Amino acid sequence: TLDAKSLLNVLRKERVDAILGNNLVMDKLIAQYDIASEIKSYVEKDKPLGVYFAKTFINKHPDFLDKFNESVLSCRGIN
């Protein structure tokens, strides 16, 4: 599998005409490489990010989910 950086490099080398990636990650890389004038970027679909944890993991770490949710709220500036 290719990571976002590799996908962008394949595009820049014109080995493909388009790539599909996370817009936040790709926009950061495009800015980092200072190639915004070379790349046309469109948002295909805007969805909230989700995460799933296995019951076995939660059972082994019963405090994890509360701490994780608190951290998410803190990162989003909601608490």
N, CA and C atoms as a LAMMPS dump frame, in Angstrom:
ITEM: TIMESTEP
0
ITEM: NUMBER OF ATOMS
237
ITEM: BOX BOUNDS ff ff ff
-5.0000000000000000e+02 5.0000000000000000e+02
-5.0000000000000000e+02 5.0000000000000000e+02
-5.0000000000000000e+02 5.0000000000000000e+02
ITEM: ATOMS id mol type element x y z
1 1 1 N 0.836 -1.191 0
2 1 2 C 0 0 0
3 1 3 C 0.874 1.245 0
4 2 1 N 0.363 2.279 -0.606
5 2 2 C 1.086 3.542 -0.667
6 2 3 C 0.584 4.488 0.408
7 3 1 N 1.49 5.217 1.013
8 3 2 C 1.072 6.252 1.947
9 3 3 C 0.791 7.536 1.169
10 4 1 N 0.303 8.556 1.862
11 4 2 C -0.098 9.801 1.2
12 4 3 C 1.063 10.46 0.463
13 5 1 N 2.235 10.446 1.059
14 5 2 C 3.406 11.052 0.43
15 5 3 C 3.751 10.338 -0.875
16 6 1 N 3.691 9.014 -0.833
17 6 2 C 3.982 8.226 -2.035
18 6 3 C 2.943 8.469 -3.12
19 7 1 N 1.675 8.562 -2.733
20 7 2 C 0.625 8.857 -3.702
21 7 3 C 0.867 10.191 -4.389
22 8 1 N 1.225 11.186 -3.593
23 8 2 C 1.48 12.508 -4.156
24 8 3 C 2.685 12.475 -5.103
25 9 1 N 3.708 11.723 -4.749
26 9 2 C 4.883 11.617 -5.622
27 9 3 C 4.547 10.926 -6.936
28 10 1 N 3.7 9.903 -6.906
29 10 2 C 3.261 9.227 -8.125
30 10 3 C 2.506 10.211 -9.025
31 11 1 N 1.677 11.043 -8.414
32 11 2 C 0.943 12.058 -9.167
33 11 3 C 1.893 13.082 -9.78
34 12 1 N 2.843 13.546 -8.992
35 12 2 C 3.788 14.555 -9.481
36 12 3 C 4.652 14.021 -10.619
37 13 1 N 4.945 12.722 -10.606
38 13 2 C 5.741 12.115 -11.679
39 13 3 C 4.884 11.764 -12.891
40 14 1 N 3.591 12.124 -12.81
41 14 2 C 2.625 11.91 -13.894
42 14 3 C 2.482 10.44 -14.261
43 15 1 N 2.641 9.571 -13.267
44 15 2 C 2.399 8.139 -13.497
45 15 3 C 0.911 7.83 -13.381
46 16 1 N 0.153 8.746 -12.752
47 16 2 C -1.312 8.673 -12.687
48 16 3 C -1.854 10.073 -12.934
49 17 1 N -3.118 10.147 -13.307
50 17 2 C -3.743 11.446 -13.564
51 17 3 C -4.429 12.019 -12.339
52 18 1 N -4.783 11.146 -11.387
53 18 2 C -5.501 11.602 -10.194
54 18 3 C -5.264 10.62 -9.049
55 19 1 N -5.406 11.118 -7.838
56 19 2 C -5.337 10.274 -6.65
57 19 3 C -6.492 10.652 -5.727
58 20 1 N -6.847 9.737 -4.865
59 20 2 C -7.887 9.982 -3.879
60 20 3 C -7.267 9.801 -2.505
61 21 1 N -7.33 10.841 -1.689
62 21 2 C -6.727 10.779 -0.362
63 21 3 C -7.456 11.679 0.608
64 22 1 N -7.078 11.596 1.853
65 22 2 C -7.644 12.46 2.882
66 22 3 C -7.254 13.905 2.581
67 23 1 N -8.256 14.775 2.429
68 23 2 C -7.957 16.153 2.01
69 23 3 C -7.093 16.909 3.02
70 24 1 N -7.254 16.647 4.305
71 24 2 C -6.436 17.358 5.298
72 24 3 C -4.97 16.948 5.186
73 25 1 N -4.738 15.66 5.006
74 25 2 C -3.369 15.156 4.86
75 25 3 C -2.761 15.66 3.558
76 26 1 N -3.525 15.533 2.467
77 26 2 C -2.992 15.94 1.17
78 26 3 C -2.738 17.448 1.112
79 27 1 N -3.652 18.242 1.664
80 27 2 C -3.455 19.701 1.672
81 27 3 C -2.198 20.074 2.448
82 28 1 N -1.942 19.373 3.549
83 28 2 C -0.737 19.645 4.339
84 28 3 C 0.523 19.317 3.532
85 29 1 N 0.504 18.177 2.831
86 29 2 C 1.657 17.802 2.01
87 29 3 C 1.848 18.772 0.845
88 30 1 N 0.766 19.168 0.218
89 30 2 C 0.849 20.119 -0.897
90 30 3 C 1.457 21.433 -0.421
91 31 1 N 1.055 21.883 0.757
92 31 2 C 1.629 23.113 1.32
93 31 3 C 3.099 22.907 1.694
94 32 1 N 3.396 21.756 2.273
95 32 2 C 4.77 21.446 2.68
96 32 3 C 5.719 21.451 1.481
97 33 1 N 5.272 20.879 0.365
98 33 2 C 6.087 20.842 -0.855
99 33 3 C 5.968 22.124 -1.67
100 34 1 N 5.067 23.028 -1.263
101 34 2 C 4.842 24.296 -1.963
102 34 3 C 4.522 24.064 -3.445
103 35 1 N 3.527 23.18 -3.677
104 35 2 C 3.168 22.818 -5.044
105 35 3 C 1.686 23.076 -5.339
106 36 1 N 1.092 23.99 -4.586
107 36 2 C -0.337 24.277 -4.778
108 36 3 C -0.635 24.728 -6.204
109 37 1 N 0.3 25.392 -6.832
110 37 2 C 0.059 25.857 -8.203
111 37 3 C 0.09 24.706 -9.219
112 38 1 N 0.647 23.555 -8.821
113 38 2 C 0.749 22.404 -9.72
114 38 3 C -0.416 21.419 -9.574
115 39 1 N -1.152 21.517 -8.477
116 39 2 C -2.138 20.5 -8.124
117 39 3 C -3.534 21.111 -8.046
118 40 1 N -4.495 20.449 -8.655
119 40 2 C -5.9 20.823 -8.473
120 40 3 C -6.49 19.848 -7.464
121 41 1 N -7.123 20.381 -6.444
122 41 2 C -7.646 19.542 -5.365
123 41 3 C -9.145 19.788 -5.198
124 42 1 N -9.894 18.7 -5.1
125 42 2 C -11.342 18.762 -4.907
126 42 3 C -11.723 17.818 -3.78
127 43 1 N -12.705 18.225 -2.979
128 43 2 C -13.223 17.339 -1.943
129 43 3 C -14.325 16.491 -2.571
130 44 1 N -14.119 15.19 -2.599
131 44 2 C -15.095 14.269 -3.173
132 44 3 C -16.236 14.011 -2.2
133 45 1 N -15.879 13.776 -0.941
134 45 2 C -16.89 13.488 0.071
135 45 3 C -16.374 13.959 1.417
136 46 1 N -17.201 14.65 2.162
137 46 2 C -16.817 15.149 3.47
138 46 3 C -17.576 14.356 4.529
139 47 1 N -16.84 13.577 5.312
140 47 2 C -17.455 12.732 6.331
141 47 3 C -16.694 12.893 7.642
142 48 1 N -17.397 12.745 8.761
143 48 2 C -16.686 12.738 10.035
144 48 3 C -15.854 11.458 10.161
145 49 1 N -14.752 11.585 10.845
146 49 2 C -13.871 10.45 11.062
147 49 3 C -14.416 9.596 12.2
148 50 1 N -14.374 8.304 12.032
149 50 2 C -14.84 7.393 13.071
150 50 3 C -13.72 6.463 13.487
151 51 1 N -13.868 5.905 14.663
152 51 2 C -12.876 4.948 15.158
153 51 3 C -13.616 3.826 15.89
154 52 1 N -13.114 2.623 15.721
155 52 2 C -13.715 1.464 16.37
156 52 3 C -12.668 0.758 17.222
157 53 1 N -13.076 0.312 18.406
158 53 2 C -12.199 -0.449 19.28
159 53 3 C -12.848 -1.797 19.543
160 54 1 N -12.054 -2.852 19.511
161 54 2 C -12.57 -4.19 19.749
162 54 3 C -12.992 -4.34 21.211
163 55 1 N -14.019 -5.139 21.422
164 55 2 C -14.485 -5.401 22.793
165 55 3 C -13.375 -6.007 23.645
166 56 1 N -12.548 -6.848 23.033
167 56 2 C -11.458 -7.457 23.806
168 56 3 C -10.47 -6.4 24.299
169 57 1 N -10.201 -5.39 23.464
170 57 2 C -9.309 -4.299 23.877
171 57 3 C -9.934 -3.502 25.011
172 58 1 N -11.211 -3.161 24.864
173 58 2 C -11.912 -2.374 25.89
174 58 3 C -11.992 -3.161 27.193
175 59 1 N -12.209 -4.459 27.097
176 59 2 C -12.255 -5.293 28.302
177 59 3 C -10.906 -5.324 29.011
178 60 1 N -9.823 -5.321 28.245
179 60 2 C -8.474 -5.315 28.838
180 60 3 C -8.099 -3.947 29.396
181 61 1 N -8.702 -2.893 28.838
182 61 2 C -8.373 -1.51 29.226
183 61 3 C -9.671 -0.753 29.508
184 62 1 N -10.329 -1.056 30.612
185 62 2 C -11.667 -0.501 30.865
186 62 3 C -11.725 1.02 30.999
187 63 1 N -10.631 1.672 31.339
188 63 2 C -10.629 3.134 31.477
189 63 3 C -10.285 3.847 30.172
190 64 1 N -9.876 3.089 29.172
191 64 2 C -9.375 3.689 27.947
192 64 3 C -10.409 4.561 27.242
193 65 1 N -11.614 4.062 27.073
194 65 2 C -12.615 4.774 26.276
195 65 3 C -12.959 6.135 26.869
196 66 1 N -13.126 6.21 28.187
197 66 2 C -13.396 7.505 28.826
198 66 3 C -12.237 8.467 28.616
199 67 1 N -11.004 7.985 28.767
200 67 2 C -9.828 8.844 28.567
201 67 3 C -9.715 9.271 27.098
202 68 1 N -9.995 8.346 26.203
203 68 2 C -9.947 8.665 24.776
204 68 3 C -10.963 9.747 24.434
205 69 1 N -12.195 9.583 24.892
206 69 2 C -13.247 10.565 24.613
207 69 3 C -12.911 11.929 25.198
208 70 1 N -12.34 11.961 26.4
209 70 2 C -11.917 13.227 27.003
210 70 3 C -10.841 13.889 26.147
211 71 1 N -9.906 13.09 25.657
212 71 2 C -8.833 13.627 24.824
213 71 3 C -9.377 14.197 23.517
214 72 1 N -10.336 13.503 22.924
215 72 2 C -10.943 13.989 21.68
216 72 3 C -11.623 15.333 21.929
217 73 1 N -12.394 15.401 22.999
218 73 2 C -13.074 16.672 23.32
219 73 3 C -12.066 17.781 23.573
220 74 1 N -10.974 17.451 24.249
221 74 2 C -9.943 18.451 24.527
222 74 3 C -9.297 18.926 23.235
223 75 1 N -9.003 17.997 22.33
224 75 2 C -8.402 18.363 21.039
225 75 3 C -9.331 19.249 20.223
226 76 1 N -10.601 18.96 20.312
227 76 2 C -11.589 19.742 19.559
228 76 3 C -11.951 21.042 20.284
229 77 1 N -11.447 21.232 21.519
230 77 2 C -11.705 22.449 22.285
231 77 3 C -13.135 22.512 22.8
232 78 1 N -13.729 21.363 23.119
233 78 2 C -15.135 21.335 23.516
234 78 3 C -15.319 21.291 25.038
235 79 1 N -14.313 20.945 25.791
236 79 2 C -14.56 20.834 27.245
237 79 3 C -14.162 22.06 27.992
